[in-house]
């Protein structure tokens, strides 16, 4: 129940809608906004390279690997974040190893990804079934539990975000080269295979964080959709990363704010807002491209 304040009746939401400042009246909401901010800051740049490298399926697979790790952690009585992280990193390295014969020099192929995905999902279901709080754990893993982020988990998320952002900054230039043209990058001496492993590990960390906001089933909302939207707008890497980060922050904050006043999960709103922005961007880009082609066609017809 939200704290009392200036009331505004909004159909479908809470009967009493306080001022936005009341969002931070509860400690759990402060933790949720801090965690959401850190996760969005991490997911956006990692998601940019994920989309650029055409590895969206890998991100989906690692979310299910993290599902198995979180379920095992709950069964053992330790933090689910640690389980998400540890098993996710192992899964990332496994995908990289099994996909080592890929024609793109170490970038995991679909067979390796699908194999790890199926096995990890079965493990997750097995661990969840052994858990005493079966239904609650399944819901949290599948759809996110950001409103239940503890102070300890928040500190761990802050450390993981800082490490991930530093590492992605250090490898950004060679990783961009290896992502755009891996064959030429390898010929120029860029360690393409090593960078593939580094990126998969960074992706596993980002997935472990993002799962807490949107859950396993909605992982694309923060990792893929903002980056895909940004790349519809600009092809320049720096601008695309900045735009993807801004979009991830906006949809995360908006999702948390709306969910606070409603009975629906945060992941639903974050995903819906992100998808809506993507559709609007695609539509606007299509109209703009059509407008550019028409004058060109008229000029060609005039010359003919």
GUDO-345031 format. One record per residue (C-alpha): residue number from 0; residue in one letter; x, y, z. Coordinates in Angstrom, 3 decimals. Layout:
N
{pt NUM; "A"; {X; Y; Z}}
...
end
This chain:
304
{pt 0; "X"; {0.000; 0.000; 0.000}}
{pt 1; "X"; {1.373; 3.402; -0.958}}
{pt 2; "X"; {1.707; 6.214; 1.609}}
{pt 3; "X"; {-1.061; 8.767; 1.820}}
{pt 4; "X"; {-0.646; 12.057; 0.034}}
{pt 5; "X"; {-2.383; 14.191; -2.571}}
{pt 6; "X"; {-4.872; 11.767; -4.116}}
{pt 7; "X"; {-5.526; 11.438; -7.835}}
{pt 8; "X"; {-7.977; 8.806; -9.042}}
{pt 9; "X"; {-6.671; 6.867; -12.047}}
{pt 10; "X"; {-8.782; 4.009; -13.459}}
{pt 11; "X"; {-6.951; 0.674; -13.461}}
{pt 12; "X"; {-4.253; 1.856; -11.072}}
{pt 13; "X"; {-4.188; 2.456; -7.356}}
{pt 14; "X"; {-7.260; 4.237; -6.012}}
{pt 15; "X"; {-4.989; 6.863; -4.496}}
{pt 16; "X"; {-2.111; 8.075; -6.659}}
{pt 17; "X"; {0.329; 10.129; -4.544}}
{pt 18; "X"; {2.876; 12.581; -5.837}}
{pt 19; "X"; {5.915; 11.066; -7.572}}
{pt 20; "X"; {8.103; 12.008; -4.618}}
{pt 21; "X"; {6.299; 9.357; -2.584}}
{pt 22; "X"; {7.902; 6.688; -4.791}}
{pt 23; "X"; {10.919; 6.898; -2.516}}
{pt 24; "X"; {9.044; 6.797; 0.779}}
{pt 25; "X"; {9.803; 3.108; 1.179}}
{pt 26; "X"; {13.264; 1.590; 1.404}}
{pt 27; "X"; {12.403; -1.241; -0.980}}
{pt 28; "X"; {11.523; 1.279; -3.701}}
{pt 29; "X"; {14.790; 3.136; -3.186}}
{pt 30; "X"; {16.643; -0.167; -3.594}}
{pt 31; "X"; {14.547; -1.005; -6.659}}
{pt 32; "X"; {15.350; 2.290; -8.398}}
{pt 33; "X"; {19.055; 2.069; -7.524}}
{pt 34; "X"; {19.247; -1.540; -8.720}}
{pt 35; "X"; {17.249; -0.754; -11.851}}
{pt 36; "X"; {19.535; 2.156; -12.676}}
{pt 37; "X"; {22.699; 0.096; -12.236}}
{pt 38; "X"; {21.281; -2.780; -14.260}}
{pt 39; "X"; {20.147; -0.516; -17.104}}
{pt 40; "X"; {23.564; 1.165; -17.219}}
{pt 41; "X"; {25.179; -2.256; -17.558}}
{pt 42; "X"; {22.685; -3.957; -19.866}}
{pt 43; "X"; {22.619; -1.228; -22.524}}
{pt 44; "X"; {26.309; -1.233; -23.626}}
{pt 45; "X"; {26.520; -5.021; -23.377}}
{pt 46; "X"; {23.264; -5.250; -25.330}}
{pt 47; "X"; {24.689; -3.017; -28.068}}
{pt 48; "X"; {27.460; -5.517; -28.775}}
{pt 49; "X"; {25.013; -8.398; -28.358}}
{pt 50; "X"; {22.833; -7.030; -31.171}}
{pt 51; "X"; {25.809; -5.991; -33.282}}
{pt 52; "X"; {27.286; -9.487; -33.096}}
{pt 53; "X"; {23.947; -11.170; -33.847}}
{pt 54; "X"; {24.028; -13.121; -30.573}}
{pt 55; "X"; {20.597; -12.335; -29.157}}
{pt 56; "X"; {19.889; -16.059; -28.856}}
{pt 57; "X"; {22.972; -16.389; -26.643}}
{pt 58; "X"; {21.551; -13.794; -24.258}}
{pt 59; "X"; {18.297; -15.740; -24.113}}
{pt 60; "X"; {20.171; -18.978; -23.421}}
{pt 61; "X"; {22.263; -17.448; -20.648}}
{pt 62; "X"; {19.125; -16.212; -18.922}}
{pt 63; "X"; {17.990; -19.837; -18.659}}
{pt 64; "X"; {21.449; -20.843; -17.455}}
{pt 65; "X"; {21.095; -18.182; -14.771}}
{pt 66; "X"; {17.660; -19.591; -13.939}}
{pt 67; "X"; {19.319; -22.905; -13.086}}
{pt 68; "X"; {21.967; -21.149; -11.004}}
{pt 69; "X"; {19.452; -19.088; -9.055}}
{pt 70; "X"; {17.329; -22.160; -8.376}}
{pt 71; "X"; {20.373; -24.046; -7.096}}
{pt 72; "X"; {21.335; -21.083; -4.888}}
{pt 73; "X"; {17.871; -20.959; -3.317}}
{pt 74; "X"; {18.039; -24.684; -2.677}}
{pt 75; "X"; {21.427; -24.232; -0.947}}
{pt 76; "X"; {20.235; -21.221; 1.048}}
{pt 77; "X"; {22.577; -18.652; -0.517}}
{pt 78; "X"; {21.975; -15.480; -2.525}}
{pt 79; "X"; {20.271; -16.128; -5.893}}
{pt 80; "X"; {22.476; -13.400; -7.399}}
{pt 81; "X"; {25.558; -15.471; -6.656}}
{pt 82; "X"; {23.947; -18.486; -8.304}}
{pt 83; "X"; {22.956; -16.429; -11.342}}
{pt 84; "X"; {26.495; -15.128; -11.668}}
{pt 85; "X"; {28.484; -18.318; -11.025}}
{pt 86; "X"; {26.452; -20.677; -13.196}}
{pt 87; "X"; {25.991; -17.987; -15.852}}
{pt 88; "X"; {29.752; -17.553; -16.241}}
{pt 89; "X"; {30.235; -21.324; -16.452}}
{pt 90; "X"; {27.478; -21.514; -19.062}}
{pt 91; "X"; {29.026; -18.666; -21.067}}
{pt 92; "X"; {32.391; -20.410; -21.142}}
{pt 93; "X"; {30.660; -23.662; -22.107}}
{pt 94; "X"; {28.853; -21.987; -25.000}}
{pt 95; "X"; {32.115; -20.416; -26.153}}
{pt 96; "X"; {33.924; -23.752; -26.027}}
{pt 97; "X"; {31.208; -25.759; -27.772}}
{pt 98; "X"; {30.861; -23.072; -30.430}}
{pt 99; "X"; {34.591; -22.830; -31.071}}
{pt 100; "X"; {34.333; -24.207; -34.602}}
{pt 101; "X"; {31.981; -21.425; -35.662}}
{pt 102; "X"; {32.928; -19.782; -38.978}}
{pt 103; "X"; {32.967; -16.454; -37.144}}
{pt 104; "X"; {36.112; -17.367; -35.216}}
{pt 105; "X"; {34.869; -18.415; -31.814}}
{pt 106; "X"; {31.449; -16.752; -31.770}}
{pt 107; "X"; {29.086; -19.394; -30.422}}
{pt 108; "X"; {26.824; -21.087; -32.962}}
{pt 109; "X"; {23.173; -22.002; -32.576}}
{pt 110; "X"; {23.842; -25.706; -31.949}}
{pt 111; "X"; {26.070; -24.978; -28.951}}
{pt 112; "X"; {23.619; -22.403; -27.620}}
{pt 113; "X"; {20.612; -24.684; -28.018}}
{pt 114; "X"; {22.381; -27.579; -26.300}}
{pt 115; "X"; {23.359; -25.530; -23.254}}
{pt 116; "X"; {19.923; -23.896; -23.174}}
{pt 117; "X"; {18.030; -27.196; -23.043}}
{pt 118; "X"; {20.291; -28.721; -20.389}}
{pt 119; "X"; {20.286; -25.637; -18.143}}
{pt 120; "X"; {16.508; -25.283; -18.330}}
{pt 121; "X"; {16.053; -28.887; -17.249}}
{pt 122; "X"; {18.461; -28.333; -14.349}}
{pt 123; "X"; {16.575; -25.219; -13.295}}
{pt 124; "X"; {13.264; -27.069; -13.251}}
{pt 125; "X"; {14.872; -29.898; -11.242}}
{pt 126; "X"; {16.289; -27.536; -8.601}}
{pt 127; "X"; {13.046; -25.580; -8.364}}
{pt 128; "X"; {11.086; -28.783; -7.844}}
{pt 129; "X"; {13.347; -29.678; -4.918}}
{pt 130; "X"; {12.799; -26.277; -3.337}}
{pt 131; "X"; {10.219; -25.919; -0.570}}
{pt 132; "X"; {8.892; -22.585; -1.936}}
{pt 133; "X"; {8.244; -23.858; -5.451}}
{pt 134; "X"; {5.623; -21.430; -6.772}}
{pt 135; "X"; {7.149; -18.235; -5.353}}
{pt 136; "X"; {10.608; -19.094; -6.660}}
{pt 137; "X"; {9.343; -19.895; -10.158}}
{pt 138; "X"; {7.457; -16.611; -10.378}}
{pt 139; "X"; {10.462; -14.608; -9.200}}
{pt 140; "X"; {12.903; -16.246; -11.586}}
{pt 141; "X"; {10.600; -16.041; -14.598}}
{pt 142; "X"; {9.305; -12.497; -14.170}}
{pt 143; "X"; {11.821; -10.690; -11.964}}
{pt 144; "X"; {11.983; -9.731; -8.278}}
{pt 145; "X"; {13.369; -6.189; -8.314}}
{pt 146; "X"; {10.918; -4.988; -5.643}}
{pt 147; "X"; {12.532; -7.499; -3.290}}
{pt 148; "X"; {16.155; -6.430; -3.780}}
{pt 149; "X"; {17.964; -6.492; -0.430}}
{pt 150; "X"; {20.773; -4.170; 0.647}}
{pt 151; "X"; {23.253; -7.035; 0.269}}
{pt 152; "X"; {22.076; -7.807; -3.261}}
{pt 153; "X"; {22.217; -4.108; -4.139}}
{pt 154; "X"; {25.849; -3.904; -3.060}}
{pt 155; "X"; {26.680; -6.963; -5.145}}
{pt 156; "X"; {24.879; -5.478; -8.153}}
{pt 157; "X"; {26.853; -2.245; -7.739}}
{pt 158; "X"; {30.158; -4.136; -7.730}}
{pt 159; "X"; {29.184; -6.256; -10.744}}
{pt 160; "X"; {28.033; -3.186; -12.671}}
{pt 161; "X"; {31.236; -1.287; -11.969}}
{pt 162; "X"; {33.454; -4.216; -13.000}}
{pt 163; "X"; {31.422; -4.897; -16.139}}
{pt 164; "X"; {31.430; -1.262; -17.276}}
{pt 165; "X"; {35.176; -0.937; -16.709}}
{pt 166; "X"; {35.911; -4.122; -18.646}}
{pt 167; "X"; {33.560; -3.273; -21.514}}
{pt 168; "X"; {35.260; 0.130; -21.747}}
{pt 169; "X"; {38.707; -1.477; -21.917}}
{pt 170; "X"; {37.805; -3.919; -24.705}}
{pt 171; "X"; {35.283; -1.750; -26.567}}
{pt 172; "X"; {37.483; -0.781; -29.548}}
{pt 173; "X"; {38.929; -4.224; -30.367}}
{pt 174; "X"; {35.577; -5.845; -29.595}}
{pt 175; "X"; {33.867; -3.491; -32.043}}
{pt 176; "X"; {36.409; -4.378; -34.731}}
{pt 177; "X"; {36.048; -8.111; -34.040}}
{pt 178; "X"; {32.251; -7.834; -34.084}}
{pt 179; "X"; {32.000; -5.958; -37.383}}
{pt 180; "X"; {34.609; -7.942; -39.361}}
{pt 181; "X"; {36.154; -10.816; -37.364}}
{pt 182; "X"; {38.216; -12.168; -40.280}}
{pt 183; "X"; {39.968; -8.867; -40.950}}
{pt 184; "X"; {40.368; -8.264; -37.215}}
{pt 185; "X"; {42.082; -11.634; -36.801}}
{pt 186; "X"; {44.368; -10.874; -39.732}}
{pt 187; "X"; {45.325; -7.595; -38.050}}
{pt 188; "X"; {46.328; -9.421; -34.876}}
{pt 189; "X"; {43.189; -8.791; -32.801}}
{pt 190; "X"; {42.621; -11.721; -30.377}}
{pt 191; "X"; {39.142; -12.456; -31.719}}
{pt 192; "X"; {38.658; -15.777; -29.925}}
{pt 193; "X"; {39.775; -14.391; -26.565}}
{pt 194; "X"; {37.494; -11.395; -27.011}}
{pt 195; "X"; {34.598; -13.760; -27.701}}
{pt 196; "X"; {35.137; -15.427; -24.336}}
{pt 197; "X"; {35.501; -12.084; -22.567}}
{pt 198; "X"; {32.282; -10.818; -24.105}}
{pt 199; "X"; {30.369; -13.982; -23.216}}
{pt 200; "X"; {31.462; -13.622; -19.580}}
{pt 201; "X"; {30.449; -9.950; -19.548}}
{pt 202; "X"; {27.135; -10.958; -21.097}}
{pt 203; "X"; {26.612; -13.564; -18.377}}
{pt 204; "X"; {27.142; -10.887; -15.716}}
{pt 205; "X"; {24.725; -8.499; -17.447}}
{pt 206; "X"; {22.132; -11.266; -17.759}}
{pt 207; "X"; {22.508; -12.134; -14.055}}
{pt 208; "X"; {21.662; -8.527; -13.236}}
{pt 209; "X"; {18.895; -7.968; -15.804}}
{pt 210; "X"; {17.040; -11.153; -14.828}}
{pt 211; "X"; {16.276; -9.547; -11.460}}
{pt 212; "X"; {14.308; -6.763; -13.185}}
{pt 213; "X"; {12.479; -8.529; -16.004}}
{pt 214; "X"; {13.025; -12.220; -15.282}}
{pt 215; "X"; {14.118; -15.054; -17.520}}
{pt 216; "X"; {11.208; -14.818; -19.953}}
{pt 217; "X"; {11.500; -11.070; -20.573}}
{pt 218; "X"; {15.282; -10.726; -20.726}}
{pt 219; "X"; {15.244; -9.111; -24.180}}
{pt 220; "X"; {13.523; -6.034; -22.725}}
{pt 221; "X"; {16.749; -4.579; -21.322}}
{pt 222; "X"; {19.469; -6.446; -23.188}}
{pt 223; "X"; {18.175; -6.354; -26.746}}
{pt 224; "X"; {15.319; -3.888; -27.268}}
{pt 225; "X"; {17.029; -0.594; -26.264}}
{pt 226; "X"; {20.137; -1.508; -28.273}}
{pt 227; "X"; {18.076; -2.558; -31.288}}
{pt 228; "X"; {16.110; 0.694; -31.071}}
{pt 229; "X"; {19.284; 2.778; -30.870}}
{pt 230; "X"; {20.767; 1.044; -33.910}}
{pt 231; "X"; {17.618; 1.941; -35.864}}
{pt 232; "X"; {18.396; 5.598; -35.188}}
{pt 233; "X"; {22.159; 5.834; -35.577}}
{pt 234; "X"; {25.000; 3.669; -36.896}}
{pt 235; "X"; {27.677; 5.473; -34.868}}
{pt 236; "X"; {28.771; 3.213; -31.984}}
{pt 237; "X"; {29.234; 5.945; -29.375}}
{pt 238; "X"; {25.890; 7.561; -30.060}}
{pt 239; "X"; {24.131; 4.195; -30.258}}
{pt 240; "X"; {25.484; 3.099; -26.861}}
{pt 241; "X"; {24.533; 6.443; -25.287}}
{pt 242; "X"; {21.038; 6.290; -26.771}}
{pt 243; "X"; {20.552; 2.652; -25.756}}
{pt 244; "X"; {21.604; 3.546; -22.207}}
{pt 245; "X"; {19.159; 6.452; -22.080}}
{pt 246; "X"; {16.329; 4.263; -23.379}}
{pt 247; "X"; {17.108; 1.478; -20.897}}
{pt 248; "X"; {17.069; 3.963; -18.016}}
{pt 249; "X"; {13.810; 5.574; -19.116}}
{pt 250; "X"; {11.877; 2.324; -19.600}}
{pt 251; "X"; {13.220; 0.933; -16.309}}
{pt 252; "X"; {12.292; 4.028; -14.305}}
{pt 253; "X"; {8.910; 4.304; -16.028}}
{pt 254; "X"; {8.203; 0.610; -15.440}}
{pt 255; "X"; {9.041; 0.889; -11.745}}
{pt 256; "X"; {6.954; 4.045; -11.301}}
{pt 257; "X"; {3.857; 2.630; -13.017}}
{pt 258; "X"; {4.173; -0.752; -11.294}}
{pt 259; "X"; {4.304; 1.010; -7.917}}
{pt 260; "X"; {0.762; 2.273; -8.438}}
{pt 261; "X"; {-0.661; -0.891; -9.980}}
{pt 262; "X"; {-1.114; -4.558; -9.225}}
{pt 263; "X"; {0.932; -5.693; -12.231}}
{pt 264; "X"; {4.609; -6.795; -12.334}}
{pt 265; "X"; {7.488; -4.469; -13.155}}
{pt 266; "X"; {8.714; -6.719; -15.954}}
{pt 267; "X"; {5.458; -6.337; -17.859}}
{pt 268; "X"; {5.691; -2.543; -17.914}}
{pt 269; "X"; {9.424; -2.428; -18.680}}
{pt 270; "X"; {8.962; -4.826; -21.584}}
{pt 271; "X"; {5.864; -3.070; -22.908}}
{pt 272; "X"; {7.468; 0.382; -22.822}}
{pt 273; "X"; {10.659; -0.871; -24.469}}
{pt 274; "X"; {8.734; -2.684; -27.188}}
{pt 275; "X"; {6.481; 0.317; -27.777}}
{pt 276; "X"; {9.465; 2.618; -28.282}}
{pt 277; "X"; {11.010; 0.088; -30.662}}
{pt 278; "X"; {7.831; -0.117; -32.760}}
{pt 279; "X"; {7.530; 3.671; -32.914}}
{pt 280; "X"; {11.158; 3.943; -33.976}}
{pt 281; "X"; {10.778; 1.297; -36.671}}
{pt 282; "X"; {7.656; 3.002; -37.975}}
{pt 283; "X"; {9.268; 6.448; -38.027}}
{pt 284; "X"; {12.352; 5.058; -39.763}}
{pt 285; "X"; {10.226; 3.345; -42.420}}
{pt 286; "X"; {8.343; 6.580; -43.132}}
{pt 287; "X"; {11.605; 8.539; -43.287}}
{pt 288; "X"; {13.254; 6.032; -45.659}}
{pt 289; "X"; {10.180; 6.012; -47.891}}
{pt 290; "X"; {10.273; 9.801; -48.028}}
{pt 291; "X"; {13.927; 9.737; -49.084}}
{pt 292; "X"; {13.323; 7.180; -51.838}}
{pt 293; "X"; {10.471; 9.059; -53.482}}
{pt 294; "X"; {12.468; 12.182; -54.507}}
{pt 295; "X"; {15.223; 9.908; -55.839}}
{pt 296; "X"; {12.689; 7.974; -57.925}}
{pt 297; "X"; {11.245; 11.195; -59.313}}
{pt 298; "X"; {14.700; 12.437; -60.315}}
{pt 299; "X"; {15.475; 9.132; -62.071}}
{pt 300; "X"; {12.153; 9.333; -63.925}}
{pt 301; "X"; {12.833; 12.913; -64.984}}
{pt 302; "X"; {16.261; 11.972; -66.352}}
{pt 303; "X"; {14.800; 8.974; -68.212}}
end
